[in-house]
């Protein structure tokens, strides 16, 4: 039987709430497909920092690094900060230290949800933002040597090496989606090449990588115009590689299109490691109220299974991913689930319970 080790990092706030049901469902899908998973829990984050003075000890990092994949929830708390005032986020350390350059943020709408756009095409969205996750405007988040009483700086830095990897990843993703009958065989570079010289270079690098993929259509769009199109006609997009901060902002718009932060999964993928986590943070405003939507965490688990399947040519993991995704889709399609975030009353227990029933084939009374 194929076996994988998973480092589980529940983190802070609602991260600790959405992790247990997501783990249970990933495990159940794996069991059904003859796949063996073992989970190691690794504490880290703001609450751990408050208790121990260290947000992410080196031994914990090494333990996470040794796993086949890392399943992380949410970390950080506005009231627990480093002495320089910045928030605690071991997930950022993981991205940089493990070189997880591709922040994969799919926007796939689920049937049955009351979504913000009314055009019928927005009810069947399926595109992916690929956020560069280790450079860009977030390369130096803690200030610059030129900072003084008058000026504060953050340096935007991109490298050709990382851009090339990001673009190759995006073109391959588009090819793979096309092979699976998804997407439009289209990669759109989202940039601000008319204002920032670094972005102009990124666009040139993008088109030189595009030459290696003559079967995929390559195009570009300014980030501000892309924000407008995400609200006006998001169905035109397929794969969208973009700079770190642009990706951060656009993926929150994409989460809105899907029904909120609780719906949006992600994967941070590098050449040898990967972290899977929901796009949302620790959401201290709803902790302990049962309102957290576990769907984003569950779908991040599905992405983790797909990654393991692809990396290790493991059909069992692909089957498990397909089963889990289909259980989520069926639960939303048949139960008119309206999460708290969308003004409804479905919370953690109800949503995970309904998805669990679909996964186990329980026949529910209507
Ligand atoms: P960060 O600053 O790290 O992004 P945050 O918790 O301040 O984290 P978001 O995660 O972006 O912010 O979430 C914004 C709001 O969306 C939260 O305050 C919460 O009300 C809502 N939210 C986020 N995740 C969920 C979820 N899984 N289920 C329900 N509501 C959520």
Boltz pocket constraint, residues with backbone or C-beta under 6 A from the ligand:
constraints:
  - pocket:
      binder: B
      contacts: [[A, 14], [A, 75], [A, 76], [A, 261], [A, 262], [A, 263], [A, 279], [A, 280], [A, 281], [A, 282], [A, 283], [A, 284], [A, 285], [A, 286], [A, 291], [A, 292], [A, 293], [A, 294], [A, 296], [A, 340], [A, 341]]
      max_distance: 6.0
